[in-house]
Amino acid sequence: LDKTNERLDAVRVELKDELDALRRRVVESEVRLATVTTQLSSDVQDLSGVIREWREEHRADRADFRARLLRLERHAGLEPAG
């Protein structure tokens, strides 16, 4: 019985050590995941800003081209499109 108790104590210690190691790995993984998620969120915000700026520039360019086309059509004596 004493030997069985010793073995059980040894198994408990081993399991506790393994569980502690597993907990540390989980915490480390969660920290890495949180760090990457934060960086991804920042990158998405940056890209969203770039896309908004590009869309505004694109709209301004289209408006400019429409105005130029209208002037050319009038100059050529054509009926303006649209």
PDB file as gemmi writes it, atoms N, CA and C in Angstrom:
CRYST1    1.000    1.000    1.000  90.00  90.00  90.00 P 1                      
ATOM      1  N   LEU A   1       0.827  -1.196   0.000  1.00  0.00           N  
ATOM      2  CA  LEU A   1       0.000   0.000   0.000  1.00  0.00           C  
ATOM      3  C   LEU A   1       0.874   1.264   0.000  1.00  0.00           C  
ATOM      4  N   ASP A   2       1.966   1.206   0.767  1.00  0.00           N  
ATOM      5  CA  ASP A   2       2.870   2.363   0.806  1.00  0.00           C  
ATOM      6  C   ASP A   2       3.469   2.638  -0.570  1.00  0.00           C  
ATOM      7  N   LYS A   3       3.871   1.572  -1.248  1.00  0.00           N  
ATOM      8  CA  LYS A   3       4.443   1.749  -2.591  1.00  0.00           C  
ATOM      9  C   LYS A   3       3.396   2.305  -3.559  1.00  0.00           C  
ATOM     10  N   THR A   4       2.183   1.845  -3.447  1.00  0.00           N  
ATOM     11  CA  THR A   4       1.105   2.353  -4.298  1.00  0.00           C  
ATOM     12  C   THR A   4       0.877   3.829  -4.020  1.00  0.00           C  
ATOM     13  N   ASN A   5       0.874   4.219  -2.764  1.00  0.00           N  
ATOM     14  CA  ASN A   5       0.710   5.630  -2.419  1.00  0.00           C  
ATOM     15  C   ASN A   5       1.871   6.466  -2.945  1.00  0.00           C  
ATOM     16  N   GLU A   6       3.074   5.917  -2.870  1.00  0.00           N  
ATOM     17  CA  GLU A   6       4.243   6.628  -3.406  1.00  0.00           C  
ATOM     18  C   GLU A   6       4.104   6.826  -4.912  1.00  0.00           C  
ATOM     19  N   ARG A   7       3.678   5.790  -5.582  1.00  0.00           N  
ATOM     20  CA  ARG A   7       3.476   5.889  -7.038  1.00  0.00           C  
ATOM     21  C   ARG A   7       2.391   6.920  -7.370  1.00  0.00           C  
ATOM     22  N   LEU A   8       1.299   6.884  -6.602  1.00  0.00           N  
ATOM     23  CA  LEU A   8       0.222   7.855  -6.822  1.00  0.00           C  
ATOM     24  C   LEU A   8       0.725   9.281  -6.578  1.00  0.00           C  
ATOM     25  N   ASP A   9       1.511   9.465  -5.533  1.00  0.00           N  
ATOM     26  CA  ASP A   9       2.086  10.790  -5.270  1.00  0.00           C  
ATOM     27  C   ASP A   9       2.993  11.219  -6.416  1.00  0.00           C  
ATOM     28  N   ALA A  10       3.775  10.303  -6.925  1.00  0.00           N  
ATOM     29  CA  ALA A  10       4.667  10.609  -8.045  1.00  0.00           C  
ATOM     30  C   ALA A  10       3.861  10.976  -9.288  1.00  0.00           C  
ATOM     31  N   VAL A  11       2.784  10.232  -9.515  1.00  0.00           N  
ATOM     32  CA  VAL A  11       1.917  10.515 -10.667  1.00  0.00           C  
ATOM     33  C   VAL A  11       1.259  11.878 -10.494  1.00  0.00           C  
ATOM     34  N   ARG A  12       0.815  12.188  -9.291  1.00  0.00           N  
ATOM     35  CA  ARG A  12       0.214  13.504  -9.023  1.00  0.00           C  
ATOM     36  C   ARG A  12       1.202  14.628  -9.300  1.00  0.00           C  
ATOM     37  N   VAL A  13       2.418  14.472  -8.822  1.00  0.00           N  
ATOM     38  CA  VAL A  13       3.447  15.496  -9.047  1.00  0.00           C  
ATOM     39  C   VAL A  13       3.714  15.648 -10.540  1.00  0.00           C  
ATOM     40  N   GLU A  14       3.838  14.530 -11.222  1.00  0.00           N  
ATOM     41  CA  GLU A  14       4.086  14.561 -12.666  1.00  0.00           C  
ATOM     42  C   GLU A  14       2.924  15.233 -13.405  1.00  0.00           C  
ATOM     43  N   LEU A  15       1.705  14.858 -13.040  1.00  0.00           N  
ATOM     44  CA  LEU A  15       0.537  15.469 -13.682  1.00  0.00           C  
ATOM     45  C   LEU A  15       0.447  16.956 -13.373  1.00  0.00           C  
ATOM     46  N   LYS A  16       0.752  17.332 -12.139  1.00  0.00           N  
ATOM     47  CA  LYS A  16       0.731  18.750 -11.774  1.00  0.00           C  
ATOM     48  C   LYS A  16       1.762  19.520 -12.583  1.00  0.00           C  
ATOM     49  N   ASP A  17       2.943  18.973 -12.730  1.00  0.00           N  
ATOM     50  CA  ASP A  17       3.990  19.635 -13.528  1.00  0.00           C  
ATOM     51  C   ASP A  17       3.567  19.766 -14.989  1.00  0.00           C  
ATOM     52  N   GLU A  18       2.993  18.700 -15.523  1.00  0.00           N  
ATOM     53  CA  GLU A  18       2.539  18.745 -16.919  1.00  0.00           C  
ATOM     54  C   GLU A  18       1.397  19.743 -17.084  1.00  0.00           C  
ATOM     55  N   LEU A  19       0.494  19.771 -16.122  1.00  0.00           N  
ATOM     56  CA  LEU A  19      -0.626  20.713 -16.182  1.00  0.00           C  
ATOM     57  C   LEU A  19      -0.124  22.155 -16.088  1.00  0.00           C  
ATOM     58  N   ASP A  20       0.830  22.406 -15.209  1.00  0.00           N  
ATOM     59  CA  ASP A  20       1.419  23.741 -15.100  1.00  0.00           C  
ATOM     60  C   ASP A  20       2.090  24.153 -16.408  1.00  0.00           C  
ATOM     61  N   ALA A  21       2.823  23.212 -17.018  1.00  0.00           N  
ATOM     62  CA  ALA A  21       3.482  23.501 -18.294  1.00  0.00           C  
ATOM     63  C   ALA A  21       2.444  23.787 -19.379  1.00  0.00           C  
ATOM     64  N   LEU A  22       1.385  23.007 -19.383  1.00  0.00           N  
ATOM     65  CA  LEU A  22       0.313  23.217 -20.356  1.00  0.00           C  
ATOM     66  C   LEU A  22      -0.339  24.580 -20.152  1.00  0.00           C  
ATOM     67  N   ARG A  23      -0.590  24.959 -18.915  1.00  0.00           N  
ATOM     68  CA  ARG A  23      -1.172  26.275 -18.638  1.00  0.00           C  
ATOM     69  C   ARG A  23      -0.264  27.390 -19.139  1.00  0.00           C  
ATOM     70  N   ARG A  24       1.051  27.236 -18.896  1.00  0.00           N  
ATOM     71  CA  ARG A  24       1.992  28.254 -19.392  1.00  0.00           C  
ATOM     72  C   ARG A  24       1.947  28.361 -20.916  1.00  0.00           C  
ATOM     73  N   ARG A  25       1.893  27.222 -21.573  1.00  0.00           N  
ATOM     74  CA  ARG A  25       1.828  27.246 -23.040  1.00  0.00           C  
ATOM     75  C   ARG A  25       0.539  27.899 -23.533  1.00  0.00           C  
ATOM     76  N   VAL A  26      -0.561  27.619 -22.868  1.00  0.00           N  
ATOM     77  CA  VAL A  26      -1.848  28.222 -23.248  1.00  0.00           C  
ATOM     78  C   VAL A  26      -1.780  29.736 -23.070  1.00  0.00           C  
ATOM     79  N   VAL A  27      -1.239  30.180 -21.935  1.00  0.00           N  
ATOM     80  CA  VAL A  27      -1.121  31.624 -21.691  1.00  0.00           C  
ATOM     81  C   VAL A  27      -0.214  32.260 -22.743  1.00  0.00           C  
ATOM     82  N   GLU A  28       0.908  31.621 -23.048  1.00  0.00           N  
ATOM     83  CA  GLU A  28       1.808  32.158 -24.071  1.00  0.00           C  
ATOM     84  C   GLU A  28       1.113  32.233 -25.426  1.00  0.00           C  
ATOM     85  N   SER A  29       0.344  31.209 -25.753  1.00  0.00           N  
ATOM     86  CA  SER A  29      -0.399  31.210 -27.020  1.00  0.00           C  
ATOM     87  C   SER A  29      -1.437  32.328 -27.046  1.00  0.00           C  
ATOM     88  N   GLU A  30      -2.121  32.514 -25.939  1.00  0.00           N  
ATOM     89  CA  GLU A  30      -3.136  33.571 -25.871  1.00  0.00           C  
ATOM     90  C   GLU A  30      -2.494  34.946 -26.009  1.00  0.00           C  
ATOM     91  N   VAL A  31      -1.333  35.136 -25.402  1.00  0.00           N  
ATOM     92  CA  VAL A  31      -0.630  36.419 -25.524  1.00  0.00           C  
ATOM     93  C   VAL A  31      -0.220  36.651 -26.975  1.00  0.00           C  
ATOM     94  N   ARG A  32       0.332  35.611 -27.618  1.00  0.00           N  
ATOM     95  CA  ARG A  32       0.714  35.759 -29.031  1.00  0.00           C  
ATOM     96  C   ARG A  32      -0.504  36.055 -29.897  1.00  0.00           C  
ATOM     97  N   LEU A  33      -1.595  35.340 -29.643  1.00  0.00           N  
ATOM     98  CA  LEU A  33      -2.817  35.553 -30.408  1.00  0.00           C  
ATOM     99  C   LEU A  33      -3.351  36.966 -30.206  1.00  0.00           C  
ATOM    100  N   ALA A  34      -3.337  37.447 -28.976  1.00  0.00           N  
ATOM    101  CA  ALA A  34      -3.813  38.806 -28.701  1.00  0.00           C  
ATOM    102  C   ALA A  34      -2.935  39.836 -29.396  1.00  0.00           C  
ATOM    103  N   THR A  35      -1.632  39.604 -29.390  1.00  0.00           N  
ATOM    104  CA  THR A  35      -0.703  40.530 -30.044  1.00  0.00           C  
ATOM    105  C   THR A  35      -0.964  40.578 -31.552  1.00  0.00           C  
ATOM    106  N   VAL A  36      -1.100  39.407 -32.149  1.00  0.00           N  
ATOM    107  CA  VAL A  36      -1.340  39.336 -33.593  1.00  0.00           C  
ATOM    108  C   VAL A  36      -2.699  39.932 -33.939  1.00  0.00           C  
ATOM    109  N   THR A  37      -3.702  39.686 -33.122  1.00  0.00           N  
ATOM    110  CA  THR A  37      -5.034  40.234 -33.364  1.00  0.00           C  
ATOM    111  C   THR A  37      -5.013  41.752 -33.297  1.00  0.00           C  
ATOM    112  N   THR A  38      -4.294  42.293 -32.322  1.00  0.00           N  
ATOM    113  CA  THR A  38      -4.176  43.743 -32.203  1.00  0.00           C  
ATOM    114  C   THR A  38      -3.489  44.330 -33.425  1.00  0.00           C  
ATOM    115  N   GLN A  39      -2.413  43.699 -33.881  1.00  0.00           N  
ATOM    116  CA  GLN A  39      -1.700  44.182 -35.065  1.00  0.00           C  
ATOM    117  C   GLN A  39      -2.585  44.084 -36.300  1.00  0.00           C  
ATOM    118  N   LEU A  40      -3.325  42.989 -36.415  1.00  0.00           N  
ATOM    119  CA  LEU A  40      -4.228  42.825 -37.554  1.00  0.00           C  
ATOM    120  C   LEU A  40      -5.293  43.914 -37.560  1.00  0.00           C  
ATOM    121  N   SER A  41      -5.844  44.208 -36.407  1.00  0.00           N  
ATOM    122  CA  SER A  41      -6.844  45.265 -36.305  1.00  0.00           C  
ATOM    123  C   SER A  41      -6.267  46.605 -36.740  1.00  0.00           C  
ATOM    124  N   SER A  42      -5.060  46.885 -36.312  1.00  0.00           N  
ATOM    125  CA  SER A  42      -4.395  48.129 -36.711  1.00  0.00           C  
ATOM    126  C   SER A  42      -4.168  48.162 -38.221  1.00  0.00           C  
ATOM    127  N   ASP A  43      -3.725  47.039 -38.775  1.00  0.00           N  
ATOM    128  CA  ASP A  43      -3.499  46.962 -40.221  1.00  0.00           C  
ATOM    129  C   ASP A  43      -4.794  47.164 -40.999  1.00  0.00           C  
ATOM    130  N   VAL A  44      -5.883  46.581 -40.517  1.00  0.00           N  
ATOM    131  CA  VAL A  44      -7.180  46.734 -41.186  1.00  0.00           C  
ATOM    132  C   VAL A  44      -7.613  48.205 -41.154  1.00  0.00           C  
ATOM    133  N   GLN A  45      -7.412  48.870 -40.028  1.00  0.00           N  
ATOM    134  CA  GLN A  45      -7.761  50.289 -39.933  1.00  0.00           C  
ATOM    135  C   GLN A  45      -6.923  51.110 -40.907  1.00  0.00           C  
ATOM    136  N   ASP A  46      -5.622  50.812 -40.979  1.00  0.00           N  
ATOM    137  CA  ASP A  46      -4.750  51.526 -41.918  1.00  0.00           C  
ATOM    138  C   ASP A  46      -5.208  51.317 -43.354  1.00  0.00           C  
ATOM    139  N   LEU A  47      -5.494  50.060 -43.701  1.00  0.00           N  
ATOM    140  CA  LEU A  47      -5.932  49.766 -45.065  1.00  0.00           C  
ATOM    141  C   LEU A  47      -7.274  50.411 -45.375  1.00  0.00           C  
ATOM    142  N   SER A  48      -8.160  50.439 -44.408  1.00  0.00           N  
ATOM    143  CA  SER A  48      -9.457  51.088 -44.611  1.00  0.00           C  
ATOM    144  C   SER A  48      -9.268  52.569 -44.918  1.00  0.00           C  
ATOM    145  N   GLY A  49      -8.353  53.208 -44.195  1.00  0.00           N  
ATOM    146  CA  GLY A  49      -8.060  54.618 -44.456  1.00  0.00           C  
ATOM    147  C   GLY A  49      -7.504  54.828 -45.857  1.00  0.00           C  
ATOM    148  N   VAL A  50      -6.594  53.950 -46.280  1.00  0.00           N  
ATOM    149  CA  VAL A  50      -6.015  54.055 -47.628  1.00  0.00           C  
ATOM    150  C   VAL A  50      -7.108  53.875 -48.678  1.00  0.00           C  
ATOM    151  N   ILE A  51      -7.989  52.919 -48.463  1.00  0.00           N  
ATOM    152  CA  ILE A  51      -9.078  52.672 -49.426  1.00  0.00           C  
ATOM    153  C   ILE A  51     -10.014  53.872 -49.492  1.00  0.00           C  
ATOM    154  N   ARG A  52     -10.350  54.454 -48.337  1.00  0.00           N  
ATOM    155  CA  ARG A  52     -11.222  55.642 -48.341  1.00  0.00           C  
ATOM    156  C   ARG A  52     -10.571  56.785 -49.113  1.00  0.00           C  
ATOM    157  N   GLU A  53      -9.271  57.009 -48.876  1.00  0.00           N  
ATOM    158  CA  GLU A  53      -8.567  58.070 -49.601  1.00  0.00           C  
ATOM    159  C   GLU A  53      -8.566  57.789 -51.100  1.00  0.00           C  
ATOM    160  N   TRP A  54      -8.303  56.530 -51.478  1.00  0.00           N  
ATOM    161  CA  TRP A  54      -8.271  56.176 -52.892  1.00  0.00           C  
ATOM    162  C   TRP A  54      -9.637  56.402 -53.527  1.00  0.00           C  
ATOM    163  N   ARG A  55     -10.709  56.018 -52.823  1.00  0.00           N  
ATOM    164  CA  ARG A  55     -12.058  56.210 -53.366  1.00  0.00           C  
ATOM    165  C   ARG A  55     -12.366  57.686 -53.555  1.00  0.00           C  
ATOM    166  N   GLU A  56     -11.971  58.523 -52.593  1.00  0.00           N  
ATOM    167  CA  GLU A  56     -12.213  59.967 -52.723  1.00  0.00           C  
ATOM    168  C   GLU A  56     -11.448  60.536 -53.917  1.00  0.00           C  
ATOM    169  N   GLU A  57     -10.189  60.117 -54.066  1.00  0.00           N  
ATOM    170  CA  GLU A  57      -9.406  60.573 -55.218  1.00  0.00           C  
ATOM    171  C   GLU A  57     -10.036  60.095 -56.521  1.00  0.00           C  
ATOM    172  N   HIS A  58     -10.489  58.844 -56.519  1.00  0.00           N  
ATOM    173  CA  HIS A  58     -11.098  58.278 -57.715  1.00  0.00           C  
ATOM    174  C   HIS A  58     -12.376  59.036 -58.080  1.00  0.00           C  
ATOM    175  N   ARG A  59     -13.176  59.355 -57.092  1.00  0.00           N  
ATOM    176  CA  ARG A  59     -14.407  60.122 -57.356  1.00  0.00           C  
ATOM    177  C   ARG A  59     -14.068  61.501 -57.914  1.00  0.00           C  
ATOM    178  N   ALA A  60     -13.066  62.150 -57.361  1.00  0.00           N  
ATOM    179  CA  ALA A  60     -12.666  63.473 -57.843  1.00  0.00           C  
ATOM    180  C   ALA A  60     -12.167  63.376 -59.286  1.00  0.00           C  
ATOM    181  N   ASP A  61     -11.377  62.342 -59.573  1.00  0.00           N  
ATOM    182  CA  ASP A  61     -10.889  62.152 -60.946  1.00  0.00           C  
ATOM    183  C   ASP A  61     -12.046  61.929 -61.916  1.00  0.00           C  
ATOM    184  N   ARG A  62     -13.016  61.114 -61.515  1.00  0.00           N  
ATOM    185  CA  ARG A  62     -14.166  60.853 -62.390  1.00  0.00           C  
ATOM    186  C   ARG A  62     -14.963  62.132 -62.631  1.00  0.00           C  
ATOM    187  N   ALA A  63     -15.150  62.919 -61.594  1.00  0.00           N  
ATOM    188  CA  ALA A  63     -15.882  64.182 -61.758  1.00  0.00           C  
ATOM    189  C   ALA A  63     -15.125  65.104 -62.702  1.00  0.00           C  
ATOM    190  N   ASP A  64     -13.802  65.145 -62.563  1.00  0.00           N  
ATOM    191  CA  ASP A  64     -12.982  65.972 -63.450  1.00  0.00           C  
ATOM    192  C   ASP A  64     -13.093  65.485 -64.898  1.00  0.00           C  
ATOM    193  N   PHE A  65     -13.028  64.171 -65.099  1.00  0.00           N  
ATOM    194  CA  PHE A  65     -13.138  63.630 -66.459  1.00  0.00           C  
ATOM    195  C   PHE A  65     -14.515  63.900 -67.062  1.00  0.00           C  
ATOM    196  N   ARG A  66     -15.552  63.808 -66.261  1.00  0.00           N  
ATOM    197  CA  ARG A  66     -16.897  64.108 -66.768  1.00  0.00           C  
ATOM    198  C   ARG A  66     -16.991  65.565 -67.217  1.00  0.00           C  
ATOM    199  N   ALA A  67     -16.452  66.461 -66.405  1.00  0.00           N  
ATOM    200  CA  ALA A  67     -16.485  67.884 -66.758  1.00  0.00           C  
ATOM    201  C   ALA A  67     -15.692  68.131 -68.041  1.00  0.00           C  
ATOM    202  N   ARG A  68     -14.532  67.495 -68.157  1.00  0.00           N  
ATOM    203  CA  ARG A  68     -13.718  67.664 -69.375  1.00  0.00           C  
ATOM    204  C   ARG A  68     -14.433  67.110 -70.601  1.00  0.00           C  
ATOM    205  N   LEU A  69     -15.074  65.938 -70.443  1.00  0.00           N  
ATOM    206  CA  LEU A  69     -15.814  65.335 -71.556  1.00  0.00           C  
ATOM    207  C   LEU A  69     -16.971  66.236 -71.974  1.00  0.00           C  
ATOM    208  N   LEU A  70     -17.685  66.781 -71.002  1.00  0.00           N  
ATOM    209  CA  LEU A  70     -18.795  67.678 -71.309  1.00  0.00           C  
ATOM    210  C   LEU A  70     -18.308  68.889 -72.097  1.00  0.00           C  
ATOM    211  N   ARG A  71     -17.185  69.472 -71.672  1.00  0.00           N  
ATOM    212  CA  ARG A  71     -16.632  70.627 -72.405  1.00  0.00           C  
ATOM    213  C   ARG A  71     -16.233  70.237 -73.825  1.00  0.00           C  
ATOM    214  N   LEU A  72     -15.618  69.072 -73.986  1.00  0.00           N  
ATOM    215  CA  LEU A  72     -15.221  68.614 -75.320  1.00  0.00           C  
ATOM    216  C   LEU A  72     -16.443  68.365 -76.207  1.00  0.00           C  
ATOM    217  N   GLU A  73     -17.487  67.747 -75.633  1.00  0.00           N  
ATOM    218  CA  GLU A  73     -18.698  67.497 -76.407  1.00  0.00           C  
ATOM    219  C   GLU A  73     -19.332  68.813 -76.844  1.00  0.00           C  
ATOM    220  N   ARG A  74     -19.397  69.772 -75.955  1.00  0.00           N  
ATOM    221  CA  ARG A  74     -19.962  71.078 -76.307  1.00  0.00           C  
ATOM    222  C   ARG A  74     -19.114  71.769 -77.368  1.00  0.00           C  
ATOM    223  N   HIS A  75     -17.804  71.682 -77.195  1.00  0.00           N  
ATOM    224  CA  HIS A  75     -16.890  72.308 -78.161  1.00  0.00           C  
ATOM    225  C   HIS A  75     -17.061  71.677 -79.551  1.00  0.00           C  
ATOM    226  N   ALA A  76     -17.289  70.352 -79.564  1.00  0.00           N  
ATOM    227  CA  ALA A  76     -17.457  69.648 -80.834  1.00  0.00           C  
ATOM    228  C   ALA A  76     -18.874  69.773 -81.364  1.00  0.00           C  
ATOM    229  N   GLY A  77     -19.766  70.399 -80.613  1.00  0.00           N  
ATOM    230  CA  GLY A  77     -21.149  70.568 -81.070  1.00  0.00           C  
ATOM    231  C   GLY A  77     -21.959  69.294 -80.916  1.00  0.00           C  
ATOM    232  N   LEU A  78     -21.566  68.434 -80.047  1.00  0.00           N  
ATOM    233  CA  LEU A  78     -22.290  67.169 -79.822  1.00  0.00           C  
ATOM    234  C   LEU A  78     -23.234  67.307 -78.656  1.00  0.00           C  
ATOM    235  N   GLU A  79     -24.264  66.480 -78.694  1.00  0.00           N  
ATOM    236  CA  GLU A  79     -25.198  66.420 -77.575  1.00  0.00           C  
ATOM    237  C   GLU A  79     -24.466  65.727 -76.407  1.00  0.00           C  
ATOM    238  N   PRO A  80     -24.434  66.362 -75.239  1.00  0.00           N  
ATOM    239  CA  PRO A  80     -23.740  65.749 -74.088  1.00  0.00           C  
ATOM    240  C   PRO A  80     -24.380  64.408 -73.718  1.00  0.00           C  
ATOM    241  N   ALA A  81     -23.524  63.449 -73.391  1.00  0.00           N  
ATOM    242  CA  ALA A  81     -24.001  62.103 -73.006  1.00  0.00           C  
ATOM    243  C   ALA A  81     -24.504  62.149 -71.571  1.00  0.00           C  
ATOM    244  N   GLY A  82     -25.540  61.363 -71.312  1.00  0.00           N  
ATOM    245  CA  GLY A  82     -26.031  61.168 -69.951  1.00  0.00           C  
ATOM    246  C   GLY A  82     -26.660  62.356 -69.401  1.00  0.00           C  
TER     247      GLY A  82                                                      
END                                                                             
